[in-house]
Amino acid sequence: MGDRPLEIKHPLQHTWTLWYYENDRNRTWEENQKEIMSFDTVEDFWCLYHHIRTASELRHGCDYALFKKGIRPMWEDEANKKGGRWLINLDKKQRGDDLDDFWLEVLLCLIGEAFDDYSDEICGAVINIRAKGDKIALWTVDAEKTSSVLEIGRKFKERLKLGRHVTIGYQIHKDTMVKSGSITKCIHNV
C-alpha cells in the first residue's frame, strides 16, 4: 500500500447491466442481445461509458440497453411482463445534436435513482438507432400503476428538458407485442 490513499468507490443503489444488440439475420433476436458488463459504482459506470462507442456512433439497427441486473431487455422477462415504456421518437437530424446528451441523461437518471419514490418502478432504458429516426424508451414495471407511470413520465421529460411542444407517450408492452403495423397506441401522454 505505501502512502497511496485508499481508493474509495461510490456505490450505486442497484447493480446495472449494459446490453448491446446488433442485428445479425443468421441469429435469433435473443442471440443478438449481448450482455456487455455489470457495474455497481459511479466510477465503474464512467469507466464503462468512456470505453464504449457513443449512441450516435452505432450503426443503424443497433441498440444499447441499461437494465437493473437480472432483468433482460425484453418484454418476456418476468420484471417487464406487466409493464410498459415511455417512448421518445427522435428526428434523424437530432442524432448529431441531441442523441448522445439525451442518452447520457437517461443513464444518469437510472443509476442516480432520479425518479425519487418511483425509482423502484424502473426496469431500465433502451436506445434504438434506426435509419428512419432513433428512439429512447424508459421501461417501467407495472403499467397499471397510473400515478407512478405519470410521475415517471413527467420527470423523464423534465430531465431531458423537452419543451411543452414535445409530447412523449406511454405504451403497454403487451399492446406493443401484438401490434399490427408500426403504430402502437399510447395510453398516456405528457
SVG drawing of the C-alpha trace seen along z (x, -y; Angstrom):
<svg xmlns="http://www.w3.org/2000/svg" viewBox="-55 -24 60 42">
<polyline fill="none" stroke="black" stroke-width="0.4" points="0.0,0.0 2.7,-2.5 1.5,-6.0 -1.0,-6.0 -4.5,-6.9 -7.1,-4.1 -9.4,-4.4 -13.0,-4.6 -15.7,-4.0 -19.2,-5.4 -21.7,-2.6 -25.0,-2.8 -28.3,-1.7 -28.6,1.1 -26.3,3.1 -26.9,2.2 -26.1,4.2 -25.4,2.7 -26.6,4.7 -25.8,4.3 -27.9,5.5 -26.6,5.9 -28.9,7.3 -27.4,10.4 -30.0,12.2 -28.4,15.5 -29.2,15.4 -32.3,15.1 -33.2,11.8 -32.2,13.2 -28.9,14.4 -28.2,10.9 -28.6,9.4 -25.1,9.3 -24.5,8.6 -21.6,6.2 -20.9,5.5 -22.5,5.0 -21.4,2.3 -22.4,1.1 -20.3,-2.1 -20.2,-5.5 -16.6,-5.0 -17.2,-1.8 -20.1,-3.4 -17.8,-6.2 -15.1,-3.7 -17.6,-1.7 -19.1,-4.8 -15.8,-6.1 -14.8,-2.8 -17.8,-2.2 -19.0,-3.9 -21.5,-6.7 -25.0,-6.0 -24.6,-8.3 -21.6,-6.1 -23.7,-2.9 -24.8,-1.5 -28.4,-1.5 -30.2,1.5 -28.1,1.5 -29.4,0.8 -28.0,0.2 -30.0,1.1 -29.3,0.5 -31.3,2.5 -31.2,3.5 -29.1,6.6 -31.2,9.7 -33.7,8.0 -33.2,8.8 -34.2,6.0 -37.1,8.0 -40.9,7.9 -40.9,11.6 -38.7,11.0 -40.7,11.5 -39.9,8.0 -41.2,6.4 -44.3,8.5 -46.8,6.2 -45.0,3.0 -44.7,0.5 -42.4,-2.2 -42.2,-6.0 -41.1,-6.5 -39.3,-9.4 -39.0,-9.4 -36.2,-11.5 -35.9,-13.1 -32.9,-12.0 -31.3,-15.4 -31.2,-15.1 -28.6,-12.3 -25.9,-14.9 -27.4,-17.4 -29.3,-15.7 -29.0,-11.9 -25.8,-11.4 -26.8,-14.1 -30.3,-12.6 -28.9,-9.0 -26.3,-10.1 -29.0,-11.9 -31.2,-8.8 -28.3,-6.7 -27.6,-9.2 -31.3,-9.2 -31.3,-5.4 -28.1,-5.0 -28.8,-8.1 -32.3,-6.9 -33.7,-10.3 -37.3,-9.1 -37.3,-9.5 -40.1,-7.5 -40.8,-5.8 -37.2,-4.6 -38.2,-1.0 -40.8,-1.1 -38.0,-1.5 -36.6,1.6 -34.2,-0.1 -34.0,-2.0 -33.3,-1.2 -31.9,-3.3 -32.7,-2.1 -30.6,-3.5 -32.6,-3.4 -32.4,-4.8 -35.8,-6.5 -35.1,-8.0 -33.9,-6.9 -35.9,-6.1 -35.3,-6.2 -37.6,-4.2 -37.8,-4.2 -39.2,-0.8 -41.4,-0.5 -42.5,2.5 -46.3,2.0 -48.4,0.2 -51.4,0.3 -49.8,-2.0 -51.1,-5.1 -49.9,-7.7 -46.4,-6.2 -46.3,-5.9 -47.3,-9.6 -44.9,-10.9 -42.1,-9.0 -43.1,-10.3 -43.1,-13.9 -39.7,-13.5 -38.3,-11.9 -39.5,-14.7 -38.2,-17.4 -34.8,-15.8 -34.4,-15.8 -35.5,-19.4 -38.2,-18.6 -40.4,-21.6 -44.2,-21.8 -44.3,-21.4 -42.9,-17.9 -45.3,-15.1 -44.0,-11.7 -46.2,-8.7 -46.5,-5.6 -47.1,-2.2 -48.0,1.0 -45.7,3.9 -48.5,6.4 -50.0,3.9 -46.7,3.5 -46.1,7.2 -49.4,7.8 -49.4,4.6 -50.0,4.8 -48.1,2.3 -45.7,-0.1 -48.1,-2.1 -48.9,-1.2 -51.5,-3.3 -50.2,-5.3 -52.3,-5.1 -50.7,-8.2 -49.1,-11.3 -47.1,-14.1"/>
</svg>
